[in-house]
Amino acid sequence: MNTTTDDYFNAFTMDPWWPIVFAKVLGLFILLVLIVLITIWAERRVVGRMQMRIGPNRVGPLGLLQSLMDGVKLAFKEEIFPTAADKFVYILAPILATIPAFLAWAVIPLGPMVWMFGYQTPLQLTDFPVSVLYIVAIASIGIYGIVLAGWSSGSTYALLGGLRSSAQMISYEVAMGLSFVAVFLYAGSASTSQIVAAQEKTWYIILLLPSFLIYVTAMVGETNRAPFDLPEAEGELVGGFHTEYSTLKFAVFFLAEYINLVTVSALATTLFLGGWRAPYPISLWAGANEGWWPLVWFLGKLCGFIFVFIWLRGTLPRLRYDQFMKFGWKFLMPVSLVWILIVGFARAMRNDYNWDLRQTVIVIAVPIIAILIVMYIIESIRERRADAAAAEEEEARTEFDPMAGGFPVPPMPGQSYTPTRRSKATVGVTALPVSTDAEIEEA
């Protein structure tokens, strides 16, 4: 580690508790709460516009205070405890889900060195060489809150929602962690501030585009957002793991979900979009990356990611659970492992033999991508043939009977029926008798 890096890490140890550290903690807390309130309002307005509705527009200017009023309403509602709930764990679960979401922001860099209360300090609460791994570890603690919420409620629906959510989050955390490896290889560090510094010339969304796409997909599944909001599938589980929660506890779960959404967006900005660095052509300005201006660029990138989350919710339908898990384990993880091998080999060739990016892509990436495409096509053909064979077997095993319900019915699409003498005789016997004119006159 060079002297500049050492000096940057030492800057955190020089911060006095009062007022610098206290101001940073309070500022982060207020910033997160405000972003959550604005995100909820923006989601309702944007999705309303996509669905040709108005959205909240009554409480406050443009409805900006609607999210705040919803929180106040939930706080003052009557609190209900399910009879079969374990009260201690029932109360502990939303706390475990929310606190890690706040703690993850401790290592997110919001800007460079700035002057604050007469002290020069990084616009970041703290940092250390493995801060990205710290975020992953903290995020995994939030899963306990969801699992315990489903178990402690004493409800079958909540338990199923908790199990489904935990399986989903664990599965996509693996792919998310693998997407970080290529970033570590290029940056040479797992520190968030050093990763931002390594993107001074080129953002990693350009150099590591497959890692970025893998991470974006995994972060949507990690946060249980549409189209991956399967733990909260209303048609199956009512409300998922928080079915039995109400009042302020439900609001805390809601807060945790949106803070996690903001956290993964901030991490994507840090790892792939240059963090607080100004985008082109603003970066041509000499003072773009100095002072408090980088905070504006960081929040702008963050809002872009949040809009993508809202856009996905308003446009894509929900996936089937087996499709979702299959996509994570059979597609994202293999692609992540192959991409890590490509990046590792490319870095080795560049360091030892001075290979450029074009040679690496031609020699390594193109053949591997072609092999993956061919394997995907073969797998799709195999699945279609298996489905067709299963359908034929089911059709051969099931014999269509037009009189199964007591009345003659035509065959359904995909069913075939060949009339026989027996079926004709059966239809003749069960058919209603037809009265003749003579019988009618006698009656």
C-alpha positions in Angstrom: 0.0 0.0 0.0 1.5 3.4 -1.0 1.9 6.4 1.1 -1.2 8.2 -0.4 -3.4 5.3 0.6 -1.9 5.2 4.1 -2.5 8.9 4.5 -6.1 8.6 3.4 -6.8 5.7 5.8 -5.1 7.6 8.6 -7.3 10.6 8.0 -10.2 8.7 9.5 -8.3 8.1 12.7 -7.5 11.9 13.0 -11.2 12.8 13.0 -12.4 14.1 16.4 -15.5 12.5 17.8 -17.0 16.0 18.3 -18.1 17.5 16.0 -16.8 15.6 12.9 -17.8 12.0 13.6 -21.1 13.0 15.2 -21.9 15.3 12.2 -21.1 12.5 9.7 -23.3 10.0 11.5 -26.2 12.4 11.9 -25.8 13.6 8.3 -25.9 10.0 6.9 -29.0 9.2 9.0 -30.9 12.3 7.8 -29.8 11.8 4.2 -31.0 8.1 4.2 -34.4 9.0 5.7 -34.9 11.8 3.2 -33.9 9.6 0.3 -36.3 6.9 1.4 -39.2 9.4 1.7 -38.5 10.9 -1.7 -38.0 7.4 -3.2 -41.4 6.2 -2.0 -43.0 9.4 -3.3 -41.2 9.1 -6.7 -42.1 5.5 -7.1 -45.8 6.2 -6.6 -45.7 9.2 -9.0 -43.6 7.5 -11.7 -45.5 4.2 -11.6 -48.8 6.2 -11.6 -47.7 8.1 -14.7 -46.7 4.8 -16.4 -50.2 3.4 -15.6 -52.0 6.6 -16.6 -52.8 7.6 -13.0 -52.1 10.7 -11.1 -50.5 9.4 -7.9 -50.2 11.2 -4.6 -50.7 15.0 -5.1 -52.8 16.2 -2.1 -50.5 16.2 0.9 -47.9 19.0 0.6 -46.7 20.5 -2.7 -47.0 17.9 -5.4 -47.8 15.3 -2.7 -44.2 15.4 -1.3 -45.4 15.0 2.3 -47.5 11.9 1.5 -44.7 9.4 2.5 -44.2 11.3 5.8 -47.9 11.2 6.6 -48.1 7.5 5.8 -45.3 6.9 8.4 -47.1 9.0 11.0 -50.3 7.1 10.3 -48.6 3.8 10.8 -47.0 4.9 14.0 -50.3 5.9 15.6 -52.3 2.9 14.6 -53.4 0.3 17.1 -50.7 -2.3 17.7 -51.7 -6.0 17.3 -49.7 -9.0 18.4 -50.6 -12.4 16.9 -51.7 -14.9 19.5 -49.2 -17.5 18.4 -46.3 -15.1 18.0 -43.0 -15.3 19.9 -43.1 -11.7 21.2 -39.4 -11.2 21.8 -38.3 -12.5 18.4 -41.4 -10.8 16.8 -40.1 -7.4 18.0 -36.4 -8.2 17.3 -36.9 -9.2 13.7 -37.6 -5.7 12.2 -34.7 -4.3 14.2 -32.3 -6.9 12.7 -33.6 -6.1 9.2 -33.2 -2.3 9.5 -29.9 -1.7 11.5 -27.6 -3.5 9.0 -29.1 -1.4 6.2 -27.9 1.8 8.0 -24.5 0.3 9.0 -23.6 -0.5 5.4 -23.4 3.2 4.6 -20.5 3.7 7.0 -18.0 2.9 4.2 -19.7 4.5 1.2 -17.6 7.4 -0.1 -19.7 10.4 -0.9 -16.9 12.7 -1.9 -13.2 13.6 -1.5 -11.5 15.5 1.3 -13.6 18.5 2.4 -13.4 21.1 5.1 -15.9 20.6 7.9 -16.0 22.7 11.1 -12.4 23.8 10.5 -11.1 20.2 9.9 -10.2 18.6 6.7 -11.8 15.2 6.5 -12.9 12.6 3.9 -16.6 12.8 2.9 -17.0 9.3 4.2 -17.6 7.9 7.7 -14.8 5.3 7.7 -12.9 3.0 5.4 -10.6 0.0 5.6 -8.9 -2.4 3.1 -11.9 -4.8 3.0 -14.8 -2.4 3.2 -16.7 -4.1 0.3 -16.6 -7.4 2.2 -17.9 -5.5 5.2 -20.9 -4.4 3.2 -21.6 -8.0 2.1 -21.3 -9.3 5.7 -23.6 -6.6 7.0 -26.2 -7.3 4.3 -26.2 -11.0 5.2 -27.3 -10.1 8.8 -30.5 -8.6 7.4 -31.5 -12.0 6.2 -31.9 -13.1 9.8 -34.4 -10.4 10.4 -36.6 -11.7 7.5 -36.3 -15.4 8.5 -37.1 -14.6 12.2 -40.0 -12.4 11.2 -41.6 -15.3 9.2 -41.0 -17.8 12.0 -42.0 -15.7 15.0 -45.3 -14.7 13.5 -46.8 -18.1 14.0 -48.4 -18.0 10.5 -47.9 -20.5 7.7 -48.0 -17.8 5.1 -45.4 -15.7 6.9 -43.1 -18.7 7.4 -43.3 -19.6 3.7 -42.6 -16.0 2.8 -39.6 -15.9 5.1 -38.1 -19.2 3.8 -38.7 -18.1 0.2 -37.1 -14.7 0.8 -34.0 -16.2 2.6 -33.4 -18.7 -0.2 -33.7 -15.9 -2.8 -31.4 -13.5 -1.0 -28.8 -16.2 -0.2 -28.8 -17.4 -3.8 -28.3 -14.0 -5.3 -25.8 -12.9 -2.8 -23.5 -15.6 -4.2 -23.7 -14.1 -7.7 -23.4 -10.6 -6.3 -20.2 -11.5 -4.4 -18.7 -13.1 -7.6 -19.4 -9.9 -9.5 -17.1 -8.1 -7.1 -14.1 -10.3 -7.8 -13.4 -8.7 -11.2 -13.5 -5.3 -9.6 -11.0 -6.3 -6.9 -8.7 -7.7 -9.6 -8.7 -4.4 -11.6 -8.6 -2.0 -8.6 -6.1 -4.1 -6.6 -8.1 -3.4 -3.4 -11.4 -4.1 -1.7 -11.6 -0.6 -0.2 -14.4 1.5 -1.5 -12.3 4.7 -1.6 -9.5 3.0 -3.5 -11.9 1.5 -6.0 -13.2 5.0 -6.7 -9.7 6.3 -7.0 -8.9 3.5 -9.5 -11.7 4.7 -11.8 -10.1 8.1 -12.3 -9.5 7.5 -16.0 -12.1 4.9 -17.0 -15.2 3.7 -15.1 -15.5 0.0 -14.6 -18.9 -0.1 -16.3 -16.9 0.1 -19.5 -14.1 -2.3 -18.6 -16.2 -4.8 -16.6 -19.6 -4.6 -18.3 -20.5 -8.3 -17.7 -19.7 -7.8 -13.9 -22.0 -4.7 -13.9 -24.9 -6.6 -15.6 -24.5 -9.5 -13.2 -24.5 -7.2 -10.2 -27.5 -5.2 -11.4 -29.5 -8.4 -11.8 -28.4 -9.8 -8.5 -29.1 -6.6 -6.6 -32.7 -6.6 -7.9 -33.1 -10.1 -6.6 -31.3 -9.3 -3.4 -33.7 -6.5 -2.5 -36.9 -8.6 -3.3 -38.0 -6.0 -5.9 -40.1 -6.5 -9.0 -39.9 -8.6 -11.1 -38.2 -10.7 -8.4 -40.6 -9.7 -5.5 -41.6 -13.4 -5.0 -41.5 -13.3 -1.2 -44.4 -10.8 -1.3 -46.4 -12.4 -4.1 -49.9 -11.3 -3.0 -51.6 -14.1 -5.0 -49.7 -16.8 -3.0 -48.5 -15.5 0.3 -50.7 -12.5 1.1 -47.8 -10.3 2.1 -44.8 -12.6 2.6 -42.7 -12.6 5.7 -44.4 -9.5 7.2 -48.0 -10.7 6.7 -48.7 -10.6 10.5 -46.9 -7.2 11.1 -48.7 -3.9 11.5 -48.2 -0.3 12.7 -44.7 0.8 13.3 -43.1 -2.6 12.9 -44.4 -2.9 9.4 -43.1 0.6 8.7 -39.7 -0.4 9.9 -39.7 -3.4 7.5 -40.8 -0.9 4.7 -37.9 1.4 5.7 -35.4 -1.5 5.6 -36.5 -2.5 2.1 -36.0 1.0 0.7 -32.7 1.6 2.5 -31.4 -1.7 1.1 -32.6 -0.4 -2.4 -30.6 2.8 -1.9 -27.6 0.9 -0.5 -27.2 -1.5 -3.4 -27.6 1.5 -5.8 -24.9 3.4 -3.9 -22.6 0.4 -4.1 -23.2 0.0 -7.8 -22.3 3.7 -8.2 -19.2 3.2 -6.2 -18.0 0.0 -7.9 -18.9 0.7 -11.6 -19.8 4.4 -12.2 -16.8 6.1 -10.7 -18.4 6.8 -7.3 -18.5 10.6 -6.6 -16.4 11.4 -9.7 -18.0 13.7 -12.2 -19.3 12.3 -15.5 -18.1 13.4 -18.9 -18.1 16.3 -20.0 -18.5 17.8 -16.5 -15.2 16.1 -15.6 -13.4 18.6 -18.0 -14.1 21.3 -15.5 -11.0 21.6 -13.2 -13.0 21.9 -10.0 -15.6 19.2 -10.7 -14.1 16.7 -8.4 -13.2 19.1 -5.6 -15.1 20.3 -2.6 -18.7 19.5 -2.1 -19.6 19.2 -5.8 -18.8 15.4 -6.0 -21.7 14.9 -3.6 -24.0 16.2 -6.3 -22.6 13.8 -8.9 -22.9 10.9 -6.5 -26.6 11.7 -5.7 -27.4 12.1 -9.3 -26.0 8.7 -10.2 -27.9 7.3 -7.2 -31.2 8.7 -8.4 -30.5 7.1 -11.8 -30.3 3.7 -10.3 -33.4 4.3 -8.2 -35.3 5.3 -11.3 -34.3 2.0 -12.9 -35.7 0.1 -9.9 -39.0 2.0 -10.3 -39.0 1.5 -14.1 -38.6 -2.3 -13.7 -41.5 -2.4 -11.2 -43.8 -0.6 -13.5 -43.0 -2.6 -16.7 -42.0 -6.2 -16.0 -44.2 -9.1 -14.8 -43.3 -11.3 -11.9 -41.3 -14.4 -12.6 -42.2 -17.9 -11.6 -40.2 -19.0 -8.5 -38.6 -22.0 -10.2 -37.5 -19.8 -13.2 -36.1 -17.3 -10.8 -34.0 -19.8 -8.8 -32.9 -21.6 -12.0 -31.7 -18.3 -13.5 -29.6 -17.5 -10.4 -27.9 -20.9 -10.0 -27.7 -22.2 -13.6 -27.0 -18.9 -15.4 -25.7 -16.1 -13.3 -23.2 -18.2 -11.3 -21.6 -20.0 -14.2 -21.4 -16.8 -16.2 -19.8 -15.1 -13.2 -17.2 -17.8 -12.8 -16.3 -17.8 -16.5 -16.0 -14.0 -16.5 -13.7 -14.1 -13.4 -11.4 -16.6 -15.3 -11.4 -14.3 -18.3 -10.5 -11.2 -16.3 -7.9 -13.0 -14.3 -6.2 -14.4 -17.4 -6.4 -10.9 -19.1 -4.8 -9.2 -16.1 -2.0 -11.8 -16.1 -1.4 -11.5 -19.8 -1.4 -7.7 -19.5 1.1 -7.7 -16.6 3.5 -10.3 -18.0 3.2 -9.9 -21.8 1.7 -6.4 -22.3 -1.4 -7.7 -24.0 -4.0 -5.0 -24.8 -7.7 -5.2 -24.4 -8.4 -6.0 -28.0 -6.2 -9.0 -28.1 -7.7 -10.4 -24.9 -11.2 -10.0 -26.2 -10.4 -11.7 -29.6 -8.4 -14.6 -28.1 -10.4 -15.3 -25.0 -13.8 -13.7 -24.7 -15.2 -14.3 -28.2 -14.7 -18.1 -28.2 -16.0 -18.5 -24.7 -19.1 -16.4 -25.4 -19.7 -18.4 -28.6 -19.4 -21.6 -26.6 -21.9 -20.3 -24.0 -24.3 -19.3 -26.7 -24.1 -22.7 -28.3 -24.6 -24.4 -24.9 -27.6 -22.2 -24.2 -29.2 -23.1 -27.6 -28.5 -26.8 -27.1 -30.1 -26.6 -23.6 -33.1 -24.8 -24.9 -33.6 -27.4 -27.7 -33.2 -30.2 -25.2 -35.8 -28.7 -22.8 -38.3 -28.2 -25.6 -37.9 -31.8 -26.8 -38.3 -33.0 -23.2 -41.5 -30.9 -22.8 -42.9 -32.1 -26.1 -42.2 -35.8 -25.1 -43.8 -35.2 -21.7 -46.9 -33.7 -23.4 -47.2 -36.6 -25.8 -46.9 -39.1 -23.0 -49.6 -37.3 -21.0 -51.8 -37.1 -24.0 -51.3 -40.8 -24.7 -52.0 -41.7 -21.0 -55.2 -39.7 -20.8 -58.0 -40.9 -22.9 -60.7 -38.4 -23.7 -64.2 -39.4 -22.7 -66.9 -37.1 -24.1 -69.5 -38.4 -21.6 -67.3 -38.1 -18.5 -69.5 -35.4 -17.0 -72.8 -36.9 -18.1 -73.2 -34.6 -21.1 -71.5 -34.8 -24.5 -68.7 -32.3 -24.8 -66.3 -31.5 -27.6 -62.6 -32.3 -27.1 -60.4 -29.5 -25.7 -57.4 -28.1 -27.7 -54.7 -30.6 -27.9 -57.1 -33.6 -27.3 -58.1 -36.0 -30.0 -61.2 -38.1 -30.1 -62.2 -40.9 -32.5 -65.9 -41.8 -32.3 -66.6 -45.5 -31.9 -69.8 -47.6 -31.9 -69.7 -47.8 -28.2 -69.5 -44.0 -27.7 -72.3 -43.5 -30.3 -74.5 -46.0 -28.5 -73.7 -44.3 -25.1 -74.7 -41.0 -26.5 -77.9 -42.5 -27.9 -78.9 -44.0 -24.6 -78.2 -41.0 -22.5 -79.7 -38.5 -24.9 -83.1 -37.0 -23.9 -86.1 -38.6 -25.6 -87.7 -36.6 -28.4 -91.6 -36.5 -28.4 -93.5 -37.1 -31.6 -96.5 -35.0 -32.8 -98.9 -37.8 -32.0 -97.7 -38.0 -28.4 -98.1 -34.3 -28.0 -101.7 -34.4 -29.3 -102.6 -37.2 -26.9 -101.1 -35.3 -24.0 
